Every structure is written in C-alpha cells, then in structure tokens.
Amino acid sequence: MKRQTSFLALSLCIASSTASFAGQQQPQPKPTGQMDKVLLDRYYQGVTYMKMGDLEKALSAFSQCALSAPQDPLVHLSLGAALQQHGDIDNAISEYRRAILLRPQDAFAHETLGVLLQGQGQINDAIEQYQQAIQLRPDVALMKLNLGIAQRVAGNGDAAISALKQVLAAYPDHLRARSQLAAAYQDKGEYQLAINEYKTITAREPNNFTMQYNLGNCYLALKDYDNATVAFGRAISIDPKVAGAHALLAQAQSKSGKYPEATAELKTAISLKPDQSDWHAQLGDVYTKQKDYTAAINEYRDAQKLNPRDVDPAYSLGYLLELTGDNAGAADAFEHVIALNSNHVNAHYNLGIIKQKLGDQTKAESEFRTVLNFNPNDGQALINLGRSYLLANDLNQAVGFYRQGLSLEPTDAGAFQELGNALIKLKDYTGARSALESAQSLSPFDKNTMLGLVNLDIAEGNKGKAEAGLRQLLERNPNDIKIMEMLADNLQDQGKTMAAIEVYQQIVQLNPRSADAFNDLGLALQRSKDNSGAVAQYRKALELDPKHVEAHINLGNIYLAQKSYPEAGVEYQKALELSPDNVLAHYNLGLVLTSQENIDGAMNQYRSALRIDPNYANAYFALALLYQSQNNVGEATTAFHKYLDLDPTGPYSEQTKTALARINMTTTGTDQSAPSDSSAGNQAIQQTQQAPQIVQPSAPPETAPQRIAPANNIQTSTEIPEGSL
C-alpha cells in the first residue's frame, strides 16, 4: 500500500519576463531609410500607440508600414511585438522570422523568437534560436538563462545545468538562474545539490513559498523527514491555502510516525481540494497506521468514488475489509482490482485466500494457479494451493503441493504442521513425523505442532508418549481446557481412570458453568463404578443446560443399569424430544421397552435407529434377538446376517454365529429350536450405549486461510457395555 509522491519542481514562468529582458538588452535600431517622411511619422505614431497601450492603432500603423516598406526589419520586429502583446502569437512568430531573414545577425530577434516558440511548446525550435543568439552575442551571459530553462523543459538536464552555471558565474546573485539550476538538479534526482541552491535562495528570500516548497520536496526525496517537515511548515506559513503543501507535510509527518499531525494536515488539504483521490487514499493509509480501520475504509471508498480506475485504494480497501472480517466485501474489492489490472499478482493471491475463507475452494484453486502462471516458483501460492485441496479433503493433491511449496519456502512452520496432519490422515506416519518435526524445529513450542505430534503418537498407538506430550503442552498452557480434555481421554484409554477423574475435576474447577465438563466428569465416574457420583454430575450438567442431550442419555443409562426402567425411559424420551435423530437414544429406549416386554415398541425404536444410521450393527443384533423370541426365524436370520456383514468381528459376532448355527440345525431337524420365550429379549436389557464425551478434534491449521471452528464432535462408540446372551 505504499505510494510515492512525485517530486516535481514548480514551473517558473519565463515567457513574459524573458521578452522584457530581450527588450531591455536590445539596442534600439533605427529605420533603414526605406520609409519616406510620411511613412516614418506613421511608424513613430505606432510606437506612441504601443506605449499608450492602444494596440489596435499600433497594429494598424505598423501594418501600413510593413506593406509600404516590406524590406525594413525594424517594421517587422515592431509589428511582431505588437502582435505578441495582442495575443496573436502565430503571426508574431511569422513577423520575427521575416525580420530575421532581413537581418540574420540580430541576436535579440533570435532570443525573442525563441521565447515565443517556447511559449507555443516548440521547445527544440526555441533551443535552436537561443543557441543562434548566443553564437551571435557570446558576451551576453544572460542569454544563456533562457537556453538553460528550455533545455530543462526538454529534459536535457546536463545541458540545462551547464548553461545556468555560466549565467551564475557572471551573475552570482541572479536568483532566477539559481532557482532554475536548483530545479534542474532536482529533476535529475541530485537532491543534495538542489538543496544547496534552494538554501542559498531562501537565505536571501525566506518568505519565498516556491523555494520552501521545493526544498521540502528534496528533503522528502532524501527521506530527511524532519527537515522536510520544517520546509513544508514554512511554506504553509507563507501561503496556507496551497492544498498540496499540506498533503506533502502530512507525508513527511507520517513517515516520521506523527500520525495525528499527518491526519490533521490531510484533512486540511482535502478541505481545500476535496476532489483529490490520492489524498483520500493517503489519509486512508494514515488511519491504517493508527489501526482506525473504519475511518481508513471510508477514505479508500471515497478515493474509489473520485477515481474508480485507481488500483491502489481498491487494493488497500480489499486488504482492510479482509482484515476486519468482511470477506465478501474484500472479494469484491480484489475482483475490482483484477478487472482494472489482470496482472495484479497480489490481488489474485489475496482473492484466493478470501475464497478459501468463504469455502469456495474451486475459485481459490483457480486464483492460486493464476499466481503460479506468473511465477511458477511462488512457494506461498503452492502452499495455499495445497491448503485449498486440504480443505476440499483431497489429501493426496494437498500433500503434493505442500511438498512443492515447502521446497521453495522451507521456513513455513505452519505449512509443515498442516502437511504433517494431512499425512496422519493418510496413515503415512513416517512422513507425518518428518513434517511435524520440521515444524517443531522452526517453532519449538507451537501449540498446534505439539498437538499434531500427540495425535501422531495416538495414531501409532503410543498412548504413553501421547500422554507425555499432552503434559508438556499443559506446562505451557496450564488452563487450556481442550488439552486437559485430551489428556483425560488419553488417561481413560490407558485405563488410568482415577488420574482421568482428577483431570476432569480440574476442568470443572476451571469451567464451572460448562455442562459438557460435568457430563465428562460423570462419564469418568461412571466408568469407575461410582454411579452415585456420576448421577450427581449428570444432574449438574442438566441444571446448567436442561437441553444437554448427552447428559440425559448418560443419566438414562445409569437408571437402565439399575433397572429403574421408567426413569431411564423418561431420560431417553427427553433426549429424543431435543434430538429426534439421536441413534443412541432410540437404541437405548428400545432396550428399556424390551425390558418392559413392550416388544413392538422396542422394535420400532431399533428400526428408527437403523433409519437414521443403516450401518448401526447393534440395532440389527437387538432386532434379531426379538425376532428370535417371536419364533420369526426368517427375520431373525436376516438381522443376524446383517449384523455380521456390518461388524464381522464385533463383540457379539461369535454369539451371532452360534445363533445362526442353531437356527440352521433347527430348520434341518438336527437340533432343538432356540428358546421361544422372551428371555433372549430380556437379556438385551444390559446392552446400553453410553452417550459419548466431547473429544478434542485435530487442531485446525494455524496458518490456513480458512479457520475451521473446532466442532463439538461426539465420539461414536459401537461398544455395548457389559452383558452377554
């Protein structure tokens, strides 16, 4: 968002003053004798009219003389001067050319013709006339002044400096020559030499606005912001109505970190000249430095309104909108930049980042590929292309681009961490460890990297090593509840129930208003056979959040285990009122109804569970038992087979195989049929499933452009608690 003001010296008007100089220096020629007395009197009448300012009569007199004495150069010079004052420059030039044809040695005629040609923008023709004048009168040093000025206008800096130095050698106090020399140095970028000349002038003329203004520009170009501030301040004290001086003073102040002062000066500049889009953009930059993003955004919008084709404020607007969370607005801004300049690589890159955040990975991919078309070795574009594939769950593509990008940007710790997490999902544990260790070497205590290593240890079955990693994380993040939850889960998995309970108790102390925390503590207590303690925690969870579905299910499970079937049924019904598609609630309510010998009701609940999750194997097992209790051999056989298809090594696979064998023998007459009473159904009572506790999901990529909020994922377990058939 950097902008640089062009430092151009203020133009110094020369035409009229040079003409005056030429007239003062030129000896007054006399008529050549071609005119008779009447015509000569008419000529002098014209001169008198000129002095009186009556140009019409002067032109009439000189025109008559020119018609009667066309070979007299003085007549053409005088007519040219009158035409010049009358504003008829083209005809004035013609008259001077006629005079020079008649008297080519007239240096002052060449000089004046040069002035007229320069005023018409014919710089090269003017330079030619000045050079002829100097050849004719090399003794008149001031003739080199106009040549120097013209050479400067033509961009011939060295020639201009040479001519102006010769003028100053003869006339050291000639301020116009010195100011032009200073401007010539400034045009060439020789700012210190320009400063020396401007300071010589301001020492004699401290109230010269132009010199102070140009002096400030030179200091600004040299990044001498303190002296620039002083010079622009003096210029403004001389003439406070010049808006540009306020804007340049603001630039110097901003570079010095004086943002409030710069803000005030830019507001003054804009109040004097409100249609200057650059100043609105500059004020937006100053507000950005002060982190007043709302004000900055407004200024960038104003700049865009004044100049819709200016790329810089549009890009800055997109940057701030992205920074303040207005991703849709940022996307519009960057798309506008690209419409103005399709080769604006940074706009393509940032639009890709925005599209990642908005979840449009196809568009994000397109933008990053455009960046790579401009620069195939842009490591960050490759990494972000990989990130887009990661967010689109195309892990293999993601890994490939991460690796390409990291070969070019080997210091991006976040990208290594994201690559490691992707490789864990692909079960490439060796590659994952290499990537995560690279991330850790770059950022030894990065939380997400350490979590990635913990998840890798868990994936590899190194639960003890994962525990050590989690405890190390807690040393650096002692009150991080998510890490504590992961540690508690890890301890549970290792069978360290009491240690897990201690961690859950710490979580409750840190987060006493969290229903989830009390629910998790209840589960840990329940696993330790402390049912009364578990009930107390579930009730506390429901006190904090009566709509906590998992707490209702877990409380129902305890009631079911205690054969308090009505109370268990109430809890499961409440869970289903809150979450009608909760598979566990349907399944466990089916167990309650089975225990109450409401076979049809139980079957309906199991079927509801399977409608929601057709792959829920245990519901098929429970249905098979009920069909078997009704002597519905066909349906029982189908349900048993479905269970084995879904979970061939499940906890009831062997019992299912035995049941199927008995059914087969019964149908072939080789064995007695399975018991036909409801005892099989009753045995399903103990097969409740506990509502899972909240677990910490994988940490989102720290540097990923789309921040995925950690989901409050429910762990889905297919374990049926104690109980066999």
C-alpha positions, 0 to 999 in steps of 0.5 A: 500500500505504499505510494510515492509522491512525485517530486516535481519542481514548480514551473517558473514562468519565463515567457513574459519576463524573458521578452522584457529582458530581450527588450531591455538588452536590445539596442534600439535600431533605427529605420533603414531609410526605406520609409519616406517622411510620411511613412516614418511619422506613421511608424513613430505614431505606432510606437506612441500607440504601443506605449499608450497601450492602444494596440489596435492603432499600433497594429494598424500603423505598423501594418501600413508600414510593413506593406509600404516598406516590406524590406525594413526589419525594424517594421517587422520586429515592431509589428511582431511585438505588437502582435505578441502583446495582442495575443496573436502569437502565430503571426508574431512568430511569422513577423520575427522570422521575416525580420530575421531573414532581413537581418540574420545577425540580430541576436535579440530577434533570435532570443525573442523568437525563441521565447515565443516558440517556447511559449507555443511548446516548440521547445527544440525550435526555441533551443535552436534560436537561443543557441543562434543568439548566443553564437551571435552575442557570446558576451551576453551571459544572460542569454544563456538563462533562457537556453538553460530553462528550455533545455530543462523543459526538454529534459536535457538536464546536463545541458540545462545545468551547464548553461545556468552555471555560466549565467551564475558565474557572471551573475552570482546573485541572479536568483532566477538562474539559481532557482532554475539550476536548483530545479534542474538538479532536482529533476535529475534526482541530485537532491543534495545539490538542489538543496544547496541552491534552494538554501542559498535562495531562501537565505536571501528570500525566506518568505519565498513559498516556491523555494520552501516548497521545493526544498521540502520536496528534496528533503522528502526525496532524501527521506530527511523527514524532519527537515522536510517537515520544517520546509513544508511548515514554512511554506504553509506559513507563507501561503496556507491555502496551497492544498498540496503543501499540506498533503506533502507535510502530512507525508513527511509527518507520517513517515516520521510516525506523527500520525495525528499531525499527518491526519490533521494536515490531510484533512486540511488539504482535502478541505481545500481540494476535496476532489483529490483521490490520492489524498483520500487514499493517503489519509486512508493509509494514515488511519491504517497506521493508527489501526482506525480501520473504519475511518481508513475504509471510508477514505479508500471508498471515497478515493474509489468514488473520485477515481474508480480506475485507481488500483491502489485504494481498491487494493488497500480497501480489499486488504482492510475489509479482509482484515476486519472480517468482511470477506465478501466485501474484500472479494469484491474489492480484489475482483475490482482490482483484477478487472482494472489490472489482470496482472495484479499478482497480489490481488489474485493471491489475496482473492484466493485466500478470501475464497478459501475463507468463504469455502469456495475452494474451486475459485481459490484453486483457480486464483492460486494457479493464476499466481503460479502462471506468473511465477511458477516458483511462488512457494506461498501460492503452492502452499495455499494451493495445497491448503485449498485441496486440504480443505476440499479433503483431497489429501493426496493433491494437498500433500503434493503441493505442500511438498512443492511449496515447502521446497521453495519456502522451507521456513513455513512452520505452519505449512509443515504442521498442516502437511504433517496432519494431512499425512496422519490422515493418510496413515503415512506416519513416517512422513507425518513425523518428518513434517511435524518435526520440521515444524517443531524445529522452526517453532519449538513450542507451537501449540498446534505442532505439539498437538499434531505430534500427540495425535501422531503418537495416538495414531501409532498407538503410543498412548504413553508418549501421547500422554507425555506430550499432552503434559508438556503442552499443559506446562505451557498452557496450564488452563487450556481446557481442550488439552486437559480434555485430551489428556483425560481421554488419553488417561481413560484409554490407558485405563488410568481412570482415577488420574482421568477423574482428577483431570476432569475435576480440574476442568470443572474447577476451571469451567464451572458453568460448562455442562459438557465438563460435568457430563465428562466428569460423570462419564469418568465416574461412571466408568469407575463404578461410582454411579452415585457420583456420576448421577450427581454430575449428570444432574449438574450438567442438566441444571446448567443446560436442561437441553444437554442431550448427552447428559440425559442419555448418560443419566438414562443409562445409569437408571437402565443399569439399575433397572429403574426402567421408567426413569431411564425411559423418561431420560431417553424420551427427553433426549429424543424430544431435543434430538429426534435423530439421536441413534443412541437414544432410540437404541437405548429406549428400545432396550428399556421397552424390551425390558418392559416386554413392550416388544413392538415398541422396542422394535420400532425404536431399533428400526428408527435407529437403523433409519437414521444410521443403516450401518448401526450393527447393534440395532440389527443384533437387538432386532434379531434377538426379538425376532428370535423370541417371536419364533420369526426365524426368517427375520431373525436370520436376516438381522443376524446376517446383517449384523455380521456383514456390518461388524464381522468381528464385533463383540457379539459376532461369535454369539451371532454365529452360534445363533445362526448355527442353531437356527440352521440345525433347527430348520434341518431337524438336527437340533432343538429350536432356540428358546421361544420365550422372551428371555433372549429379549430380556437379556438385551436389557444390559446392552446400553450405549453410553452417550459419548464425551466431547473429544478434542478434534485435530487442531485446525491449521494455524496458518490456513486461510480458512479457520475451521471452528473446532466442532463439538464432535461426539465420539461414536462408540459401537461398544455395548457395555457389559452383558452377554446372551 
